[in-house]
Amino acid sequence: MDLAFTPEEQAFREEVRTWVHAHLPAQLSHKVHNALRLTREDMQSWAKTLGSKGWLGYGWPSQFGGPGWNAVQKHLFEEECALAGAPRIVPFGPVMVAPVIMAFGSPEQQQRFLPGIASGEVWWSQGYSEPGSGSDLASLKTRAERVGNKFIVNGQKTWTTLGQFGDWIFCLVRTDSSGKPQTGISFLLIDMKSPGVSVRPIKLLDGECEVNEVWFDNVEVPAENLIGEENKGWNYAKYLLAHERTNIADVNRAKRELERLKRIAKAEGVWEDMRFRDEIAKLEVDVMALEMMVLRVLSAEKSGKQSLDIAGLLKIRGSEIQQRYSELMMLAAGPFSMPFIEEAMEAGWQGDHVGAAHCAPLASTYFNMRKTTIYGGSNEVQRNIVAQTVLG
């Protein structure tokens, strides 16, 4: 595989790099490079900045208002944003539900929902997992009963990432229980301001409320918010999950965090330890291999020559790499890998006060990365899928 980019692609990279550096606030870049907490405003302000340029939907075809970039251009855009320290695009709107609306939504739904996603004005959440229905997603129990021209939704979703910020949520709901579990699921778009929707944050080990429970108590949803056909939602869900798993690989963030790992190792005096350097080198080789796989998948997706089921491979390797670099950062910093305690940082006795500001968020990152091999379909399940669909 030829990893050399053409002159045209290099020129495109330079165009993106110049624009990002001109429009990305230095304070925001500092937060990202040092794994400091991002607020809703931090994330959405960057989304709106990209939206004003027409780049928030960077993977969208031109017919839906996107730039119409090819696979290599999309990859270069992601890489330049990550290396510059731009906040990661919250994927639920532009990367996940938008392709479903484009592929299976009606023209009216496309006109109604896509502009708000493209501009960054509307924050979307994902309503898939439920208590007892995570990797076995087809067992979900949240029910939507058709009553005239609306659905009445009752049930609970959990692990809803950043759901406390959501304006809308796309949900898998059960509309039929008579056949196989997969055949009775529908795909609904629900306004989170609707009466009967309540969000309860879940506080995690790192002290952050990144995930939430979302409850539906007799929530009325117009039937016009149903994507595609009733009871066909499992097909749309699989289409979306392929995009999610490719996104989880996040090779460009891994490249940025690899450089952060090297900075920490040098600052903490372990860079000259050859055994530690060997671990960094092995990680760097794996990141490069992941990048090659991502480019192959993106090219295959564009040409239609390969099933997106291989996205499971990306999810497995990408999530394991994320855990490894967080572990190596902790090892490099040793006892300075302190939990990120907001009150302590504000009081001044952590971070700069002890001469190890780069170490303050390391425990928080480590705890947070424990989830990567579980969400988006656990790695154990993904290995089964790969065995069935790729190996035969």
N, C-alpha and C positions, 0 to 999 in steps of 0.2 A: 504494500500500500504506500503510495506516494504522499508523504506528509508536507511536502513543499507547497506553499500557497502561490498562486499565480500573481503577476504584477497587479492585475485588476483587484484581486482579493486583498493584497497588501494595501492598495490605495483605499479600499473600502474600510479596512481595519483602521487606517490612519484617520479617515473621516470620522468614524465612530469615536476613536480615542480623543480627538480634538474636541468634539462636541461634548462628550461626557465630562472631560476635565474643565470645560468652560462653564458647565451648568450644574455640576455636583458640588454642593457646599462643603467646604473644608471640614467644618465641624461634624457633618454627617459622615464623611469619609473616615474621620478619626474614630468615630464610634464603631463603625463597621470593622475597621482594621484591628481594633483592640477589643472586639467582642463585647462592647458595652451595650446596655439595653437600649432598644429603639422604641420610641413612642408610636402611637397611632399616627400622629402628625408627621413624624419622621418618615414612616413608610408610605403614607398616602401623598405627602408632598412630592416625593420622588416619582411616584406613580403618575401624578398629575403633570409633572415636568415632562416625563416620557410621553404622556398622552398628548400634550400640546405639540409635540414633535411628530406624533403619529407612530411612535415606536413602542408604546406599551403593549400593543398587540403585535409584537415583532414577528410572531410566527404566522400571522394571518395572511391569507391571499388578498390581493389588491381589490378583488370584487367585494370584499367586506370591509374595506377601508384600511387594510394592512399594507405594509410596504412591499409585500410579495417577494420577500427574500428567499433565496435558495438555502439548502441545508448548511452549506459552509458559511454563508453570511450570517445566519442565525447563530451559529456556533461562535463566530468571531465577535458578534455583538455581545453575547453572554460573557465571553471571556474578558472583553475590555471593560465591561461594567463591573465584573467581579474583581478584577485586578486593580481597578481604580478605587474600590471601596464603596461602590454603590450598594444600597440596600437590595437584598434579593427581592425580585418582583413577587408579591403575594400571588400565588398561582391560581387560586380558586376561580377567579373571574376570567382573566385573559388566557390562561394556559389550559384550564380544565373545562369549565362549563361552556365557554365561548365556542370551542370546536364542536361540542355536542349540539349547540343551538344552530351552528352553521350547517352541520350535516343532517340533522333530524328535525330542526324547528321549522315552523311555517314562516313564510315571508313576513307576516305580521309580527311574529315573535322576534325575528331577526331585526326588524326595524325598531322594535320597542326596546330590546335589551342590549344589543351590541354597542350602540353609541355610548351608553353610560359606562360600559366596561372599558371601551377603548380610551375614554377620556380619563379614567381613574376616579371618576366622581362617585361611582357606586361600588361599595365593598361587598363582595360575595363570600359566603361560607359554604362548607360542604357538610351535608347531612347524610352520612353513610352508616358509620359504626353505631351499634347499640349495645347496651349491657348484654353480653352473651352472644352478640352477633358482630364479630370483628373479622377475623380471617374467614369464618363461615358466614359471609355476608348474606347469603341467600336465605338464612334463617331469620331475617329481620321481621319485627312484629309491628312496627309503627303502621297504623292502618289509616287508609283514606277511603271513605265511603261516598259513593256518588249519589248526590241528592239534587236532581234537576240539573242546573247549570253550574253547580259547584261541588267541591269535595269537602267533606268534614274530616279533618285529620286529628288523630289522637295517638300519643305515644311519646317516645323519648329517644333522642340521639345523644351520643357521648363522644368524648375526645374531639369535639368540634374546635379545630385550631382557630384561634383569634375570633371565635364566634361572638365575643362580647362587643366586637366592632362591626358586626355584620349588618348590612342593610337588607340583603336578600340571602336566601339559602336554597341551594338545589338539593332535593331530598329523594331518596329511594323510599317508597311507601308500598305497603301491601294492599292491593285492590282485589285480590282473588286468592282464596285458600283451598280451592277444590282440586288443584293438580299439583305438579311438581313445584317446589318452592320458587324456582327461577321463573316459572311461567306466570306468576301472579303479582309481579312487581311493576310499578309504574314510576315515572320520573317527573316530579313536580317542582315547579319554581314557586317559592313561598316568600312573601313579604314579611320580614322579621318584625315589622311594626304592627302586624295583624293582632287583634285581640286574641288572647289565649296562648301566645308565644312567650315563653319565659326562658331566660338564660342564667345559668348558675355557674360561675367560674370555679375551676378546680385548681387549688394551689399545689404546685409541684415541688419536688425536692430542692430545686434551685431557687425557690421563693417566688417564682413567676407564675401568673395565672395565664399560661399560654393556651390551655385547652378548657373546654366548657361542656356542661350538660345543656341540652336544649330540649325543653318540654313543649308539647303541643296538646292543648286542652280544648277540644271542639273548635279548632281553628278552621275558619271558612276560607277556602282557596278557590278562586274562579276556575272553572273547567278550561278556560282558554290558556291557563298556565301549565297545562299538561304538555310535555314534550313528546311528539310522535304519537304512537298509539297506546291506548290503555293496555296494561299487562305485557308490554314489550320493553319495559324499562331496563331489564337485565342486559339486553343487547346494547343499550346506550351506556350502561354502567361499565361494561367491559371495554367499550371504545374509550371512555374517559380514563379508566384505570391505566390503560397503556400509556397515555400521555402523562399521568401522574407518576408512574414508575420511572419513565425516562427522565422526568424532572427531578425525582429524588436522587438520581445518580449525581447530579450537581457537580460535574467534574471541574468546572471553573472555580467554584468555591473551594474545592479540594486543593487546587493549584495555589490559590491565595493563602489558604491556611497552612499549606506546606511551607511557604515563605515565612509565615508567622512563627511556625515551629522552629525554623532555623534561627530567627531573631531571638526567640526565647532561649534556645540552647546556647547561643553565644553570650547572651546577657547573664545566664546562670552559670557559665563556666564549664559546661559539659560538651561544648562543641569539639574540643580536642580529644574527647574520649572516643576512641576508634570503634568500640562496640556500640556506642550510642549512634555514632555516625553511620554505622552499618544499618541500623534500624531505619534511619532517615532515608538512606539510599534505597533500601528495599521498598519503602513506602513510595518514594519518588518513581521508581520503576512501575509500581502498580498503578499510580496515578496516570502515568503516560500510557499504559496499556488500556486503562479505562477510557482515556480520551480517544484512542484509536477505535475502541468499540463504539463509543458514542457517535463518532463520525461515520462509521459503517452503518449504524442503525438509522441515522438521519438521512444518509444517502439512499439507503434501501427504502425508507419510508417514502421519499420523494419519487423514486422510480417504480414503486409498487412491486419490487422483486422479492421482498422478504416480509414475513408477518411481523407485526409489532409485538407478538408474544415474546420475542427476544428481549423486550424491555424488562422482563423479569430478571435477566442476567445483569442488566445495568443496575437494577435496584439492589440486588444481592451485593455486587462488588462495591457500588458506590456507598451503600450504608455501612459496610464493613470498614471501608477506608475512612469514613467520617469518625467512626469509633476509634480507629487506630491513631489518627493524628491527635485526637483529644486525649488519649491515654499517654502518648509520647510527650505531649505538652506538660501533663501532670508529672511525669517522671522527671522531665528536665527541671521543673521548678521545685520539686520535692516539697518540703514543709511550707514553702511560700504559696502553694496552690490552695489558697484560702477560699472558702465559700463567698460568693458575691452577696454581701449583706448591705442593702441600700443604706440603712441607718448608720452602719459603721463607716461606709464611704463618706457619707455626709459629715460625720463627726471628725473625719480626718485622720483616724488612726490606722487606716488600711490603705494600700496602694502607695501613692507618692510618699506618704509619711514614713514608710518603712523601706523606701527605695525599691519597691517591686511593683509598680503600677501595672505592668504587663501581666502580673501573676494573679491579680485580684479576681478576674472572671473565670479562671481556669476550671475550678471545681464546678461552677455553674454550667460551663460548656460540657464538661465531662458527664454530669448528671443528665443534661438535656439530650445528649447523643445516645444515651442508652435506649431511647425509643426507636431509633432509626431502623433497626432490624425487625421491628414489629409492625409499625404503621405502613399503610399502603400495601398491605398484604405481607404477612410475616415471611421471613426468609426461608423458613422450613416449607411453607406452602409454595413459595416461588420455585424452590428446587424441584418440587413435584411437577409444577407446571412446565418447567424447562425440560424435565425428563420426558414428559408426555409429548410436548409440542415441538421441541428442537431435536432431541435425540431419537424420538420415535419409539 
